[in-house]
Amino acid sequence: MCSVILTLLSCRNELKQSIDLSGHWSFKIDSLDLGEDEKWFNNKLQETIMLPGSMAENGKGNDISVSTNWTGNMWNDSLWYKDPKMKKYREKDNVKVPFWLTPNKHYVGAAWYQKTIEIPKSWGDKELSLYLERAHWESTIWIDGKLIGKKNSLATAHHYVINTNLSEGKHLLTLRVDNRIKDIDVGLDAHSISDNTQTNWNGVVGDVKLIAKPKISFGNVKLYPNIDDNSVKVVVEIKNASNKEHQGQLTLQANLKNGNSRDLLQQIETIQIHKNQEITFNYNIGDDLLLWDEFNPNVYEMNLTLESVAGVDTKLIDFGMRNFKADGTIFTINNRQVFLRGTLECAIFPLTGYPPTDVDSWDRIFKIIKNHGLNHMRFHSWCPPEAAFIAADKAGVYLQVEASAWTTIGDGKPIDRWLYKEAQDIIDAYGNHPSFVMMAYGNEPSGKNHKAYLKDFVAHFKAVDNRRVYTGAAGWPLIDNLDFYNNSKPRIQGWNQNLNSIINTKSPQTEFDYSELINKTPMPYVSHEIGQWCVYPNFKEMSKYTGVLKPKNFEIFKATLQENNMEKLADSFLLASGKLQTLCYKADIEAALRTKDMAGFQLLDLHDFTGQGTALVGVLDAFWDEKGYVSPQEFRAFSNQTVPLARLGKRVFKNGDTLKVNAEVAHFGSKSLEGVTAQWKITNAWSTIAEGAFDKRNIPIGNGFVLGKIVLPLINIDKAQKLTITISVEEFKNSWDVWVYPSELKPTSNGKNIRVVSKFDDATIKYLIEGGNVLLNVAKGDIAAEKGGDIAVGFSSIFWNTSWTKEQKPHTLGILCDPEHSALSNFPTEYHSNWQWWDAMSNSNAVILDDFPEDLNPIIRVIDDWFKNRKTALIFEAKVGKGKLIMSGIDLHTNLDNRLEAKQLLYSLETYMASENFSPQIEVPVDKINDLLNYK
């Protein structure tokens, strides 16, 4: 008799039913926390609001003021709260903060949402639930005044089983959402809640719906792929709200979502259903199994049907056949070595102030990062919605997900217990997705017991679910039971290193790597938050901010530039600093790729970070759009699955030297390359100097593979010039610039009297004002603090930003010049910094020219940070008295025999001064020059 019932039920093809609750809701702010005591759940609320959405999207909340209670640290709050220059931005109706984007409204506290729902007659025998895809943060539900429950996950849906019988007809659903940090402190700067990025919004986004299911239905279902025997272990939770034991029939059938493959085996199991239970099956995919990885993101869908006397329940689950593991110091995907080329995503969504829940938005983001050669994304101290996992599955992107925190742990506070639940909820909700390959508690933990806590945390979840690899936290600590280590040591600029970093202390070369770190770490090592290289603001992007977040910070920066009469240079500052930023990212990434058996890197960031002082660290803006100075094709030349690499001991040569290049390749493609003949070429601005090919060979998967050597005597190069070395491995090309300068320089005086000095003494002043030509090049430290001496100049771009780091060095964004200026005719350069400027920038002072004539245009500008926007120079020329002056903030007199670039730059300036082209038009009083110096 039971089998007949089951057959009839299967013919009904009964599906879950739902009612969409999106649209108008009643609403009321509860800033005084009166609602629960006054039983607002029994009363009709009078205002209206739209859900899904946030209060800010609906124009609800408080205006921004000096007293706004931000969720986020201001590490250098004196910049805004105390700085007299910021006073006008603290005034009512003109409040602008420089630390992050400004929402149109702000509110932290409880808010109430209410809607009348209507239960259809057909739901009389169903189990009902309320589904809020992403509520922010704590939600509490009442129906007809009866409390249903409370939830506080930041990462997963708030899914309430309605444990009261709802009759056919209308009922009052009341929702209270509270976005305050209370007993659960995930950290003010955690990107799950911080105003630094997505904002601490109040509301519900994504699906908002009532669901009706049979009283016997599916709970959580976990799929464990086994690529060794082409099977999937299916762990099914059955929920039985009927309070009776029944027999049921469970049907499983997988199919390939992104192909034309036939449906796979249909597997039917007869089960005995008790109260609530978990049942395990093995499902055979078959011999036509297709694996999932970044190159072939084959996504399967498991269709489960449960038939019983209570009705029919169905469930569709995406999964992939893959095995992501740690193996020694490397990761493998399906037993093939993989190198993670990643970027962070810190919940930066300026139009809404919260993450998108639609797949199309995430499709676009993952397409962009793959176009830039990347295959990995880390979600810093937050977890994205389901749509992100679906899109990453399709795109073949490896995800690191975190349990919503950046905080103090291990001290017995409520957060310790909450993190276990948050992590488990994330695994239950998204754990079947093949893209979900890595997990951590969150970011950079503190707390005296955090190490012991994380050791237990990792051990617990490794035992619970082995479908991914686990680390304790992004950043630190190293613990013996981690699957991988995520730390910042393998990068060329670290926090608080200032000018003592690799990029600012090692003269230009490409030989170093991080092998020592890797060899002493017994697990895969992923470099943490590499990059953080800044670029000047792109003020043209301000018009894109049409949503809830406004670029008031950009308005401050732009106004400062205007006040210093340099607004016309904004685009040039962007492009020049962008070229330096790209160069720094290339150096960072290539160092990681040169390191044998390193596991990967995580950039901070491919796109801009809108908070923490405004960290303009992206080659893309906050909308993932290009800024105009580097294309995806150019970027992926050094960040792709296959990257040719060059080990150079130096990048600046005398023409008596021999150029020697050790060529390598990092290859992490889908398979080894067979019978490859790699090519090389060396060019200058107008021709090919030399070219050739390496021996034909097979290139295995991995890095540190030697292609061969390039050896080129430079004796025939008699003119200062830039050479470009290009190495090609099939369609993959990468290049490096080097410079060659003549060993012997021709005399430059040409009958003119030129005095080259390092001190502006009385004799020099007398000689200058009486008509002499003076090249004043001062030693580092000779410029007065208020005139630029307190500006720390280094070769690299600014790290993160000067505000949040409390003026960590360097303070500048590279040079800007006219490469056609006659003063540079013997010092080949682009309009921006390149490696031949490393020596100059490492031995220089910035010179502030704010009180000099406005039309004085420096020969070499140095780009100031966007908070101050001072008119800063390295080299300028002027008429002083009857004489002519070039003043250089670059030391061009110390140890010149060992500083080829300085010697060549000095020669270029002297040659210019000896020519008829040297005729500065802007007059500057001698006192102005004296005022620049810290000695009188």
N, C-alpha and C positions, 0 to 999 in steps of 0.2 A: 504493500500500500504506500509506503514511504517513497519508493522509487517512482511511482506514478505521480505523486505530488511534486517531486523534484523535476520530473520531465515537464509537467504543466507549467511550473514556475519558470523554467528555462525558456519556454516559448514566449513568455510575457515580455522578455527582454527589458525587465524593469531596471531603471537606472536611479542613482541618487537624485534627489530633487533639491533645489535651492531657491531662495528668494533674494534677489539683489537689493541691498539696503542703501545703495548709493543714492545721493540726492540731498534734499533739504532735511536737516535735523533741527530740532529746537536746541537752544544753547544758553549757557549762563556761566560767567566767570565766578569763581569762588575764591577770591584773593584772601578772604578772612577765614577760610576753612569753616564756614557755617553750614554747608550743605548737608553733611551727614547728620549733624545734631538736629537740624531743622527739617530733616526728611524730605529733601528736594525730590527724591525718587517717587514721592507720592503726589507731587505737584507738577503742573504743566509749566515748562520753561517758556519764556516769552521771546527771547531773541532767536535768530535763525543763523545757521551755518551750513556749509556744504561739506559732506563727506563722500568719498575720501578727500582728505586735504588737511592742512594745518591751520591753526589759528592765524598765523601770519598771512597765509594765502587768502584768508577771508577778511583780512583787515582787522582782526581782533587782537587786543592786547594793549600794551602801554607804548607811548612814544619813547624814543630813545632820549636819554638824558645823562647828565653827569652821574646820576645815582643809579643808573641801570645795573642790575645785579647779574653781571655776566657769568656764564658758566665757562670758565677758562682762566688760566693764570696769565697775568701780565708781568713778565719777568723784569721789565724795565718801565714800570708804570709812570715813573717821573717824566718820561718823554711826553706824556699827554696830560697827566693830572697836575704837574707842577711847572712844566716848561712855559715861560712867558710867551714864547712864540706860538704856543698852541692855545693860548687864551681865547682867541676868537673862535676856536672850534669847540670850546666848552660852553659857549653861550646858547641860551634857549633859542630854538628854531634854526640853529646852525651847528648842531652837534655832529661832529665827524671824528671817528676814531681811526688811528693809523694801523691798528693791530690786526684787523680782519675786516671782512665785508660787513656791512651794517644792514640788519633786517629792517623792513618797514615798520614792524611792530615787534615787541619783545614781551614775553610773559613766562614766568616761572611760578608754578603753583597748580592748584586744582582747577579743572574746568569740567562742566557737565554738558553732556550731549544726550538728546532724547528723541525717540521716534516711536510712533504708533505702528505696530506690526499687525498683520492679519494672517492668522493660521488657517490654511484651507482644511476642509473636511477630510481630504485624502491623507492628511498627516496624523490622523487620530491614533494609528498604531505604530508610529515611528518614534525613533529616538531623535530628539532635536538638539541642535547645537548652534552656537553663534561663532562665526569665524571672522576675526579681525587680523588681516594679513600682517600689518605692522602698526602696532600701537606704540605711542611714545609718551610716557614710559609706563608707569603703573596704571593698570586699568582695573576698574571694579564694576560689576554688572548687577543690576536689579531688573526683575520683570514683575510688573504689577506690585512693586514695593517689596518684593521678596529678594533677598540677597542670593545671587547665584554663585559668585566667587570673585577672586582677585588674582591677577597675574602680573608679573613684572619682568618678563624676558625682553631684552633689547634686540634679540637676534631672530626670533621665531614668532610665528603667529600666536596670538592669544585666542585659543580655541576652547570655548566653554561648552561643556555638556550641560544642557538645561535639565536639571534634575527635579523638575516639577512638571506635573501634567498640565499642558496648556490646551485648553478647549478650543474648538473651532471659533474663529472670530478675532476681535481686536484685543490687543494687549499693549501695555506701556513698557517699552524697553528704555532703560536709563543707563547711561555709561558715564563714569567719572574717570577722567584721565589726569594724572598728576606727574609732572615732569621734573619734580625736585629730586635732588640727591638727599636721601634720608638715611635709613640704616644701611642700605646697600650703597657703598661708595666706590664706584668704578673709576673715579679719578676725574678731576675737573677737565683734564686735557684729553681724556679718552675720546677717540673720534666717534664713538657711539653716541655721545651726548654733547660734545663741546661746541661752543660758539666759534671756536677756531675754524671749523670746517662746516659740517652739515647743519649746525645750529642745534640748540637744545629746544626743539620744537614741541608743540603740544597738539596732538590730533591722532588720526588714524589714516593710513594710506594703503593702497592696494585693494584687494578684495574685501568688501564688507558685506557679509551675507549670512542668512539663516540656512542651515542644512538639515535635511531630513534623511535619515538612514534607517534601514531595518534594525530591529532590536538585536539581531545577530549580524555583526558586521566586522569589517576589517579594522584592526588597530594599526599599529606600526608594522611595516614590512621591511625587512632588510635582505639585500641581495649581496652575496659574497661570491665574486667571480673567481674561478679557478682555471687559469689558462693552461695548466699542465694536462688537465683531462677534459677540457672543453665543457665544463659544467658550471652551474651556479647553485650555490647553497641558498635556499630560500627559507627565511625564518619569518613565519607569519604569526602575528598576534591576532587572535580572534576575541572579540568582545561580545559577551552574551548578557544583554540586559533583560532577557525574558524570564530569568530566574528558574529556568527549566533546562533539562538536558535534551539535546536534539541531535539527530543525525543530519549531516550536510554534505554537499558536494563542492569541492574546490577545484577549479580549472585554471591551469597556467598555460600561457602561450606567449612566446617572445616573437618579436619581429624586428627587422632592421629598419630604423626610422629614416635614415638618409641614403637609402638605396632602393633598388628594385628587386631585392632578394625575396624569395618566397617566404611565407610565414613558416615558422619553425614548428617543431613538434608540439602538439597539444597534449598536455598531461592532465589527467583527471584523477583526483584522489577523493575517496569517500572518508569522511572524518566524523568522529563523535565529538560533539560540541558540549563542553561543560560550562561552568560559570564564566571564567575568563582563562584563556590558555595560550600557549605558544607552541607552534608546530613547525617542524623542520622537514624540508624536502630537498632533494637534489634534482636539478633540472638540466638535461643534456642539451647543449647548444648544437652539437653535431659537428661533423668534419668541415663544414663550410665556415667555421668560426672566423670572424674578422675582429682584429684587435683594435683597441683605442689608444691613440697617442696624439702628439701635436701634428703629425704629418697625415695621419689617417684617423680622424676623429669619428670612428664608427660608433654610433649610439643605438643601442637596442632599447626596445620598450617591452616591458613585461606586463601582459594583460592578465589580471587575476579576477576571477569571478567566484563569488561565494553564494551558493543557493541553499536555502533552508526554508522551513515552514514560515519563517518571519519575512521572507522575501529574498530579493536578489541584491547583492552589493558588489560593486566592481571597483577596481583600483588599477590605475595605469602608472607604471614606474619606469623612469629612464635609468639606464645603467650602461656600463661599458665593460668589455672584457679587457682588463688590464691588471698589471701587477707593478706597483710603484714601491720600490724598496731602497733601503740603505745597504750598501755593499762596501765595507771598508770606508774609504774616504769619498766615495762617489755615490750618486743615485743611479738607479737603473729603472727603466720603464720597459716592461716585458723582456727583461734580461738583457737590455741594450743600454749602454751608458747614456745618461742625459745630463746636460748642463743647463741649469736654470738661469735664464736671462730675464730678470724680472723688474717690475716697477711696483711701487706702492700705489694703493688707492685709499685715500684718507677721508672718504665720504664728502667729496667736494662737488656739490651740485648747486651752482649759484642761482638757477632759476626757481628752484623749489625750496632749497634748504633741507632736503632729505633725499635719500636714494631712490632712483626709479624702480618701479615694480613691473615694468613692461620689458619684454625680451628685446625688442628692437633697439632700445637705448643701449643695452649691454652688447648687443651684436655690433653696434657701431664702435664702441670703446675697444672691444677685443680685436676687431678688424684693424683699428688704428695701431694698437700696440704690436700686432703681428706684422703690419707693414713697416714698422720700425725695427723688425728683427727679433722682437721679444717673444717669449713663450710662457711667461709666468707673471702672476700678480699676487702681491701680498696685501691683504686687507688689514691695515694697521689698527689694532684695538677695536675692531668691529667685524661684523659678519653681514654680508649683503643679502638681499632678498632672493627668493627662489629663481627669479628671472635671470640673475647673474650666473647661477650655476647652469641653467639650461643653455645660456648663450656660450659659456665657457666650454661646455660639453661639445657643442657644435663646432666651435672654433679650434678646439684642441689647445686650450690654455690651462696650465697647471696652477691651482689656487692654494694659497696659504690663508687659512681662516683663523680668526682669533675670537676669544670669548668675551669681547666687548669691554675689556678693561685695560687700564694703565694706572696702576695703583699700588698701595701697600698691602701685602698679603702675608699670610702665615702667622698672624698674631692673634688668631682666635676671634676676629671680628666677623660679623654676619657675611661679609663679602667672601670669606673663605668657603663657606658652605654653598653660597649662591653660585659661585663659579663652577662648581661641580655640576649643578643643575643646568646652568646655562650651556656648558660644554656638551652635556648629554642631550639637551634639547636640540642643539645644533646638529649633532651626529644623527639623532633620530629624524630630524627634518630634511637634512641635505646629504646624509651619508651615502646614499646610493649613487650619487653623481660621480662619474669617473674623474671629473676635473678636480674634485675635492681630495687632494693628495697630501696636504700638510696641515698641521694644526698646532696652535700654541695657546697658552692661557691669555696672552695679550702682549703688551709692550713693556720693556725696561722696568722690571719690578723693583720695589723697595720693601723694607720691613726686615727686621733682624732675623726672622726665621723663613725668609722667602725661599731659600735654597732647599731646605728640608721639605717645605710645603710643595714645591714644584717637583721634587723627586717623587713624592707620593702621587701627585697629580698625574705625572707622566706614566708611572707604573700602573695606575688605575686604568687609564684610558687605553693604554697598549693592550691590557688584558681584556677590556670591554669590546674593542673593535680594532682589528688589525688591518683594515683596508687602507690605511694611510700611515704616514710617519709623523712622529710627535717630537716637539721640543718643549722645554719649559716655558720659555719666553723669547720674544724677539729682542736681541741685544745682549742678554746675559741671563743667568750664570751658566757656566759649564758644569754639567752633572754627568756622572758616569752612565746613567741609564737613558740618556737622550738618544733618539734616533739620529738627530743632526744638531749641529751647533750653529747658531745665528749670532754673529758678533762683528763689531765694527773695525777690528784691527786690520783686516786686509782692505785698506783703501788709502788713497793718497792724501787725504786731509781728514783729520779727526777733530772731535770736539775739544776745544781749548788747546789745540796744537798751535794755533795762530800761525806765525811765519816759520815754525819749526817742523812743518809737515814735509812729506816726501816731495810734493810738487814745488814747494818753495825753498827747499834746501838742496835737493839734488839737481845739479846742472842738467840741462836737457839730454835725456837718453831714454832708451827703451829696453834696458837689459834686466832691470830688477823684477822680481816676482815675489810671491808669498809662500814659496815652498817650505821654508822653515816652519811657518805657522801650521801649514797643512800636515807636514810630516810628524808633528808632535801632537796632533789632535786625532784621536782614534775614531773618528766618525766624519760624515760629510760636513764640510764647513761652507756655509753660505754667508757672504759678506753682507753686513747689516747697513742699510741706508747709505750706500755709497753715492757719491756725487754731492748733492746739495749746493750745486753751483748756480749762482744768481746771474740774472740778466736785468737790464734796465726795464722799467715798466713800459708796456705797450699801451699808450693812452688811446689809441684807436679802438681798442677792444671795449672801452667803457660803454659804448652804445649797445653792446650785447646784453648788458645786465638789465633785462626787462622784467625780471621776476621779483621775488621777495627780498633778495639781497642786492644791495647797491654798493658801487665801488667808491664809497666816501673816502676810503684810504687813498685811492688813486687821485681823487679830487685834491686832497692835501698835497700829494707829491707833485701834481701838475701845477698847482698854485705856487709852490715853492720854486719850481723851475721858472715860472713866469716872473716871479718877483726878482729873480736873478737874471732876467732878460736873456734866457737861453731856450725859450720854448721852441724856436726854429730848429734846435739841435736834437729834439726828442727822438725823432726817427733814426738819426745817425747814432745816437747813444744806444738805442735798442739794437741796431744791426751790428755795431762794432762790439758791444759787450756780448751779443749773442754768438758771434764768431769765437770769442774767447771761451764762453761757456761750453760751446760744442767741443772745442779743443780739449777742455778739461774733462768732459765726459768721455771723450775718446781715450785719453790717457788712463782714466780710472778703469774703464771697461777692458782695455787691452791688457792692463796689468793682471786683471783677474783671468783673462783668457790665456795669458802666458804661463799661468801657474798650473803645473801638471797635477791632474786629479783633484783640483778644487771643484766644489760642487755647484757653485753658482754665485750670483750677485742679485741684490735687490736695490734698484735705483730709488733715490728720493730726489727727484721724481721725474718721470717723463713729462708730466704736465705740472702746472703751477700749484703751489700750496697757498691757499688764500688767507691763512691765519698765522698765528705765532709771530706777529710782527710784520706780516706780509712777506712770505718766502717765495720769491719769483724764481723758482729753481727749475722750471720746465722749459724744454724747447718747444712745448705746446702750451697754450694758455689753459685757463681753468675749464674751458669748454672743449678741450682736446683738439683745438684748431691750431694750425701752423702759424708761426709768427713771422716767417719770411726770410729767415737766415739759414735754415738747414732743412732739406727735404727728407722725407722718409727714406728715399734711396740712398742719400748721402749718409744718413745716420746708421742705416743697417749695414753699411760697408764695414763697420767695426763692431757690430752687435748681432750678427746673423748666425744661422746654424753652422756656416762655414766661414771662417775669417782668416785670411792670410795675415801673418804677423812678421814683424821685422825686429830683430834685436840689434840695436845700435848703441855703441858705447858713448857716442856723442852725436850732436846734430850740427855743430859748427866746426868748420875745417879751414886750415890754410891750404893754399893750392899746392903746397909741397907734400900734403898728406895723401894717404890712400884710403878711400872710402871702403869700409868692410861691413857687410851686412850678413848676419846669420838669419836666414829665412825659415820660418816655421808655418804651420797651419794648425788651427783649432777646428776640428771637424766633428760636429754633432748632428749629422744628418740621419736620415732613416736607414742608411746602409753605408758601407765603406765605398770609397771611390776607387775604381779599378783602372789601371793603365793610364794614369794622369801625367801629363807633361805640364808642369806649372811654368808660367812665363814671368819675366821681369823686364822692367824698362826704367830708364832714368832720363828725365826730360828737364829742360829749362823753359823759360817763358816762350822761346821761339823755335825749339827743335828738340829732337831726340839725341841725347848724348851717347847712350849705349843701351843695348837690349840683348836679351838672351833667354835661354830656357834651362830649367833644371832637368836632371835625369828623370826619365819616365819611371813611375813607381805607383804602387798601390797605397792608398791613404786610409788607414783604419779609423774607426770611430774613437775619438779622444782628442787630447791636446798635447802639446810638446813634441809634435811630429816634425822632424827636421826635413826641410825641402832641399837645402843646399846653401852655398855661400855666393855672395856677390862681392867681387873685388874690382875696384876701379881706381887707378891712379888719377889724381886730380891736377897733375902738373900742367896740362894744356889749358886749364881754365885761368885766364889772366885778368878777369874782371869780376868784381863782386856780384854774386848772383845766388838765387834760390834754385835748388834742384829738387825735383820730386821723384821719389822712388815709388814705383807701382809694382805690386806682385799680384798675379792672377792665378787662381785655381779654378779652372773651368769658368763659370760665369761669375764667380765671386772675386771681387777686386778690392784692394785696400791700398792706401798710399800714405807716405810720410815725407815731410819737407825737411831738407837740410840746407845749410848755407856754406858757401865757399868764398873766402876772402883772400886777396893777394897777400903774399908774404912781404913783398916790397911795395911801398907806396910812393908815388911820385911827389915831389915837393909841391907845396900849395901856395906859397907866398905871393907869387905873381907880382912882385914889386910892392905889394901893400903891406903896411905894418899891422900885424895882428898880434895882440897880446892875449895869450891864454893863461888865465889865472884861476886860482881856487879860493882866493880871499879878496874881498872888496875893500882894500886898504886905501889909505889916502893917496898913495902914488898912483894906484889904478884909477881912482876917481878923477884925479887931476888929468891923467892921460886921456881918459874918456871924454870929459866935458870940453877938453881943448881940441877934440876932433879925432881921437884915436878909435880904433876898432878893437873891441874887447869881447873875448869869449870867457864869461865867468861860469865855471862849473864848480859847484860847491860840494863839499863832502856830505855824506849822509849824516844828518843831525844838525846841520848848520842853519836850517830854516827855523825861524821863530815858531813856537808852538801855535800861536794864534794865526799864523800866516801859512800853515800847512805842515809844520813840524810834528803836530800830533796826529797827522793822517798817516796811518801805516800802509805803505805801498809794498806789495809783493807781486809776483808774477801772476798768480791765479786770480780768478774772480772771487767775489765775496762768498764766504761760506754761510749758508742759510740766510742770515741777514744781520745787520749790525744792531738792530733794535733788540731782538729776542736774545741774542748772544751777549748782550751788554758790551758791544764794541769789540768783539773778537776780531783779530786781524786776519787777512788784510781788509782795508776799508774802501778799496777801489775796484773798478770793473774793467780795467785794462785801458788801452790808449785809443785815441781817435786822432787821425791825422789825414792830411792830403798827401798820398804817396807820390804825387807829381811835383810836390814842392821842391825847389832847387836845392834846399838844404839837405834833402834826403836822396839826391841823385846818385850818390855813391854808397848808399845804405838801403838796398832794395827792401821794400816793405809793402804790405797791403795797408788799407786804412785802419786796420785793427791789430791787436796784439797777435803775434805768432812767436814761435820759440826763439827767434833771434833777439827778441826783446827781453828774454829772461834775465840776462845779466844786467841790463839797464834798470829794469824794474826792481831788481834785488839790491841795487846800489843807488837808490834815488830818494829824493824828497818830492812830495807834491808841493806846489807853490800856488797859494790862493791869490787870485787876481780880481776878487770881487770889487775892490775899490780902485782898480785901474780903469783907464778909458774903456768904455763899453765896446768900441770897435777894434780893440786889440784882439787879434785872432791868433792864439798860440800856434806855433809850428807843431808841437806835440801836446795834445790835451791828455789828461788822465781823467777818467770818468768817475765822478764822485758817487757815493751812495745816494739813493733817491730820497732819503729822509732829509738830507741837507742841501743837495744840489748846488754846491759851491762851484764857482768858475776856477777849475784847477788845471794846472799845466805842469809839464815836465820841462819843456823848452819853449821860450818865446823870444822875440826880437823887438827892439825899440830904439828910437832916437833918444839919446840922453845928452843934453847940452849940444855940443857940436859933433859929438861922436855917435857911434853906432854900437849897439850892445846885443849880443846873444847871451841870454842867461839860461843855464841848464841846471835843473834840479838833480840831474844825473851826475854822479861822480865820474869824470872822464880823465882823471889824473892818477888814480891809485892803481899800482900793479898792472899797468897796461900790457906788459909783455905776456901776461897770463890771461888777458881778457880781450880776446879777438874782437868781439862785438863792440866793446867800448872803444877800442883802438880804431875800428872802422867807422864808427859813428862820429868820433872826433875828427877823423880825416874828412868825412863828408861835410861836416859843419865848417871846417877850416877852408875846404875847397870852395864852398858857397860864399864864405866871407871874402875870399880872394877874388870873387867874380863880380861882374857888373850887376848881377842880379841882386846882390846884397844891398838893399836900399829900404830899410824900415821907414814907414811913414808916420807911425804913431809915436808921439812924444810922451816921455815919462820923466818926471822930475827925479833927480838923483836921490832925493830923500825917500821916494817910494821904494827904490831898490834897497836902500839901507834898512828900511822898515821890515823888509822880508827876512832879514838875517838876525840870528840870535846873539850876534856879537856886534858891537858898534865901534 
